[in-house]
Amino acid sequence: MTSTGTSTGTSTGFSESERAAMKARAEELKVAKGGNKRVKEEQACLDAIADMPDADRAIAERIHAIVLDVAPGLAAKTWYGMPAYAEDGKVVCFFKGSAKFGERYASFGFNEPARLDDGPMWPTAFAVTAVTDEVEKAVADLVRRAVG
């Protein structure tokens, strides 16, 4: 939530990008209720990637290809308007472009279903500024481990 900066410290509510993400999530839930769900969700994922600014789109396209190559059992969909990949309906990993919330870098993140637990602390999101050979190998390894 964003602050108004007033002396009362009251909040104006959700930011424009947060409201857009909630609206996207509501639309995703409508799509999920319709027929041919998997095809519609995959197309929504591809559309979300296509709508990104060039720098985010280039990274998202590579990550999309890596995820589906390494874990073809994951279903491409959107999650709060972001490209995401699910197993049994639960989002395992997702891509958040830098433009989504005005951040300085894109990120590739994992949710609870990802099997990345390593002791009492482990990373759940990674900043991505470019997909180099090294990054490609790291993403592939993380996705392999996430789906177990």
Residue, then its C-alpha position, 0 to 999 in steps of 0.5 A: m500500500t502506498s502512503t499519502g505522505t500526509s501528517t496523518g500518515t493515512s494510506t490512499g489504498f493500493s497503487e495503480s500497479e497493485r490494482a492492475a494486478m488484482k484486476a488481472r487475477a480476477e480475470e485469470l479466475k474467470v478464464a480458469k472457469g471456462g472450457n479448454k482451460r489449459v489452452k486459454e491459460e497458456q495463451a494468456c501467459l504468452d499474451a502477458i509476455a508479448d505485452m511486456p516492454d522489450a527488455d522484460r519480454a526478452i528475458a521472459e521469453r527465454i525463461h518461458a522456453i527454459v521452464l517448459d523445456v526442463a519441466p514440460g509437466l508445468a502448465a503455463k498460465t498467468w498469476y496476477g498478470m505475470p507469466a507463471y508455471a503451475e503443477d496441479g493448479k499451484v504456481v511453482c514459479f513465476f516471472k515478474g518483469s521490472a516494469k510490472f511494479g516499477e522495479r529496477y530489475a526483473s525477477f524469477g521467483f518460486n512459491e511454496p510448491a517449489r522443492l527448493d528447501d535447503g536448511p532453515m533459509w533459502p532464496t525464493a526469488f532471483a533478480v535477472t537483468a539478462v539471460t546469459d549462458e550462466v543464467e540459463k543453466a542456473v534457471a534450468d537447475l532451479v526449475r529441475r530442483a523445484v519440480g523434484 
